[in-house]
């Protein structure tokens, strides 16, 4: 671990959920790092394990259902957080690391004025007194673009629109100046115009405060302007990772190709159908021994069903786990993604 560069390093993360049907292997051998001040996007369909990964980083995998498997490591600033004691966890959650969830209404306390919710964090982690915290709460609402913040701090979450509530969540998340921010589908429930505004606020605060961000989303279009690096997850595994440029301009994995082709396009003719990925992801109660994408991949070869592909390194941190890059694999033509790229 390079403590000077990496604020976070996740090594061989394995998370399972124990259900009546059996053990769901939600995250399987996930490793990645996050540089200080960098924004990393984790992209993939629902159920691919991206939110479970975020929960593990926030220390939210709890028994008896959730289990972090032995051998999993999560290093934050040179310390394995899985070995934290109670007081270290308290300082880390809310003080060092914040999270913004998709559903602000479910995450905010409906019975407490929003100002008080921001103040609680400030008083707990920044040792502010009540007056200082009250002033800072108004200031935070102003910074995230909420009009009349002096009046709005006195209101309850239900008095805010969806977009405004998400701004409140951002204000709470940034109130304690976290070093690490996790955004779990922060704009999914919002309409497109508001989505753009919320992403701009996050990007602006991230750049000004040099916060390291993990942006979790199913929508590649959302991350184009925010992320410097992207990890593509499928079926509990990272199947490709690299710089945003690598992923958008020289993607190497058929799943990444399909995700890029599924991004809504402005240049399509009326009624021209948008590409979707046929089939469904594998059942994580009984994951396949080979490539998890093999039942949906149009390039699937016999070896794909028999053995898990290893990562091929394309240099500068760009990796993909696909048998197409094996020396013995046949040459294929990758799909033409030029028209899609023009959307980003
Ligand atoms: Fe497709 Fe095979 Fe590559 Fe998996 S390993 S993505 S099935 S070509």
Boltz pocket constraint, residues with backbone or C-beta under 6 A from the ligand:
constraints:
  - pocket:
      binder: B
      contacts: [[A, 253], [A, 254], [A, 255], [A, 291], [A, 292], [A, 293], [A, 294], [A, 295], [A, 297], [A, 298], [A, 299], [A, 300], [A, 301], [A, 304], [A, 309], [A, 321], [A, 322], [A, 323], [A, 324]]
      max_distance: 6.0
